[in-house]
Amino acid sequence: MKFAQIIEFKTSRIDDFNANLDAWIARTEGTRIPHHAVLSRDRDANDRYLLMVEFDSYDKGMENSSRPATSEFAAVLAEISEEPLAFRNLDVIREEDL
């Protein structure tokens, strides 16, 4: 079963986030576990973002969480966030391309 994690954060430094994500993507080329990511901005709350990252399974998501590159990315995200990070761990039950 696919697994998705949503990380909610608030920052006025979204350019720093994007630079960090771009660096992580380059650094993990060929060894990356996640297969899809979507960054969304909440239209009703200034500087609030949701990052959804998808994995082939929960086990793959947890493997990814234990990697040093992921820990480094999370540390930078926590540093630029103006509030504590909020995580949602989701089993993907159904997907449709509409």
VOLOBA-345968 format. One record per residue (C-alpha): residue number from 1; x, y, z; residue in one letter. Coordinates in pm, 1 decimal. Each point is the difference from the previous one (the first is absolute). Last residue first. Layout:
<pts>
<pt NUM; <X; Y; Z>; "a">
...
</pts>
This chain:
<pts>
<pt 98; <-938.1; 1293.9; -1287.0>; "l">
<pt 97; <300.6; -220.7; 65.0>; "d">
<pt 96; <-126.8; -214.0; 285.3>; "e">
<pt 95; <168.0; -134.4; 309.6>; "e">
<pt 94; <-150.2; -203.0; 283.4>; "r">
<pt 93; <102.8; -118.9; 344.4>; "i">
<pt 92; <329.8; 183.9; 39.2>; "v">
<pt 91; <109.3; -66.3; 358.1>; "d">
<pt 90; <70.1; 336.4; 161.1>; "l">
<pt 89; <248.7; 135.4; 252.2>; "n">
<pt 88; <-72.3; 362.9; 90.8>; "r">
<pt 87; <284.6; 212.3; 137.3>; "f">
<pt 86; <-9.9; 347.7; 155.1>; "a">
<pt 85; <321.3; 203.5; 13.6>; "l">
<pt 84; <35.1; 235.4; 296.1>; "p">
<pt 83; <-65.8; 362.5; -92.3>; "e">
<pt 82; <201.1; 268.8; -182.1>; "e">
<pt 81; <156.5; -260.8; -226.2>; "s">
<pt 80; <347.7; 84.7; -131.0>; "i">
<pt 79; <181.9; -209.2; 262.8>; "e">
<pt 78; <-245.0; -291.1; -15.0>; "a">
<pt 77; <45.9; -19.6; -377.8>; "l">
<pt 76; <378.0; 11.7; 38.8>; "v">
<pt 75; <-13.8; -285.2; 251.9>; "a">
<pt 74; <-238.1; -199.1; -221.5>; "a">
<pt 73; <239.4; 22.8; -296.6>; "f">
<pt 72; <292.5; -115.9; 215.4>; "e">
<pt 71; <-205.3; -291.0; 135.1>; "s">
<pt 70; <-97.1; -96.2; -354.7>; "t">
<pt 69; <362.9; 5.3; -115.3>; "a">
<pt 68; <98.0; -210.8; 303.9>; "p">
<pt 67; <-252.5; -276.4; -81.8>; "r">
<pt 66; <-235.8; -119.6; 274.7>; "s">
<pt 65; <-306.9; 172.3; -142.0>; "s">
<pt 64; <51.5; -170.0; -338.1>; "n">
<pt 63; <-14.3; -342.5; 161.6>; "e">
<pt 62; <-321.9; 107.7; 173.3>; "m">
<pt 61; <-152.7; 101.0; -333.2>; "g">
<pt 60; <116.3; -324.2; -160.4>; "k">
<pt 59; <-167.1; -197.4; 281.4>; "d">
<pt 58; <-322.1; 199.2; -46.8>; "y">
<pt 57; <-5.8; -102.1; -366.4>; "s">
<pt 56; <74.4; 119.0; -356.1>; "d">
<pt 55; <60.5; 350.4; 130.1>; "f">
<pt 54; <-169.7; 337.0; -44.7>; "e">
<pt 53; <104.4; 339.2; 138.2>; "v">
<pt 52; <-256.9; 270.2; 70.1>; "m">
<pt 51; <139.7; 339.6; 99.2>; "l">
<pt 50; <-260.6; 235.1; 143.7>; "l">
<pt 49; <69.1; 369.8; 33.9>; "y">
<pt 48; <-114.3; 290.3; 218.1>; "r">
<pt 47; <153.9; 342.6; -83.5>; "d">
<pt 46; <-329.1; 185.4; 33.3>; "n">
<pt 45; <-301.7; -216.2; 75.1>; "a">
<pt 44; <-302.9; -19.1; -230.4>; "d">
<pt 43; <177.3; -82.2; -327.4>; "r">
<pt 42; <193.1; -281.5; 168.6>; "d">
<pt 41; <310.5; -55.9; -210.1>; "r">
<pt 40; <64.2; -341.7; -151.8>; "s">
<pt 39; <318.7; -199.7; -55.5>; "l">
<pt 38; <-47.5; -335.2; -173.2>; "v">
<pt 37; <243.8; -290.2; 14.0>; "a">
<pt 36; <20.0; -328.5; -189.9>; "h">
<pt 35; <226.6; -304.6; -6.0>; "h">
<pt 34; <149.7; 7.2; 346.0>; "p">
<pt 33; <298.5; -238.8; 41.9>; "i">
<pt 32; <287.8; 195.7; -157.2>; "r">
<pt 31; <322.1; -188.8; -74.5>; "t">
<pt 30; <54.7; 92.2; -365.5>; "g">
<pt 29; <-1.5; 373.7; 64.4>; "e">
<pt 28; <9.4; 61.7; 376.1>; "t">
<pt 27; <230.5; 303.9; -1.9>; "r">
<pt 26; <-178.2; 167.1; -294.4>; "a">
<pt 25; <-343.5; -40.5; 158.6>; "i">
<pt 24; <136.0; 116.7; 338.0>; "w">
<pt 23; <152.0; 311.4; -161.0>; "a">
<pt 22; <-330.3; 81.5; -173.2>; "d">
<pt 21; <-185.5; -49.7; 328.8>; "l">
<pt 20; <240.7; 233.8; 182.1>; "n">
<pt 19; <-34.5; 266.5; -270.8>; "a">
<pt 18; <-378.9; -34.8; 12.9>; "n">
<pt 17; <-7.1; 35.1; 380.2>; "f">
<pt 16; <227.4; 304.8; -12.5>; "d">
<pt 15; <-232.5; 155.6; -260.6>; "d">
<pt 14; <-292.6; -77.7; 231.6>; "i">
<pt 13; <149.5; 220.3; 272.5>; "r">
<pt 12; <-318.6; 159.9; 141.3>; "s">
<pt 11; <-67.0; -332.8; 163.3>; "t">
<pt 10; <-279.5; -209.6; 143.5>; "k">
<pt 9; <9.3; -378.6; -10.9>; "f">
<pt 8; <-216.3; -301.8; -70.3>; "e">
<pt 7; <169.9; -325.7; -91.5>; "i">
<pt 6; <-222.6; -251.8; -172.0>; "i">
<pt 5; <120.7; -358.0; -25.8>; "q">
<pt 4; <-132.0; -242.0; -254.5>; "a">
<pt 3; <5.4; -379.7; -7.3>; "f">
<pt 2; <-83.7; -235.8; -284.6>; "k">
<pt 1; <-133.3; -343.8; 89.7>; "m">
</pts>
